[in-house]
Amino acid sequence: MFVLNPEILIMQEAENEPLPSHTYSDLSRAHPLQEAHAKCYLAGNARFSTYGHLPLESHMEFIDNSQVEFSQVEPSVGEPLEPCWEKSVGRSKHNYELCP
């Protein structure tokens, strides 16, 4: 059985809870995350960097050939403005067992 370290779970909750309407507010479900990546991270918007002593022309040719089927696209989503809290977030929704 796979058990996550409670420290990791608490840290993830501390990062996710303050911004509940943002893209990464719930990382426990893969499907919504995959949808967000499909909308926001587009191959046509990729940037490439090279460094060092490389044969630049062959690298650029490879990049051009691999990107030929993609065109630059504006992402269809943006991060919403988070409304101000009217009250404290309160206690955690989860219970964590202490490690012995």
Residue, then its C-alpha position, 0 to 999 in steps of 0.5 A: m500500500f502506498v502512503l504519502n508522507p504527512e509532511i508532504l500532504i500538509m505542505q501541499e495543502a498549505e500551498n493549495e488552500p489559499l488560492p482555491s480557484h486557481t489551476y493548481s488548487d487541487l493536484s490530487r486529481a489527474h484529469p483536471l490537471q491534464e485539461a489545464h496542461a492541454k489548454c495552457y501549455l501549447a507546443g506552438n508557444a514553446r521556446f528553445s535555448t541552446y548553449g555550449h559548443l553545438p552544431l547550431e544549424s542541425h539543432m535548429e533544423f531539428i527544432d524547425n522540423s519538429q515544430v512545423e505542425f504547430s502554430q502559435v496560439e493564445p492560451s484559452v484560459g487565464e488565472p482568475l482573480e481570487p476574491c478576498w477572504e471574508k473569514s478565516v479559512g479555518r481548520s484543515k479538511h483533512n486529518y493527518e496521523l502523526c508518524p511514530 
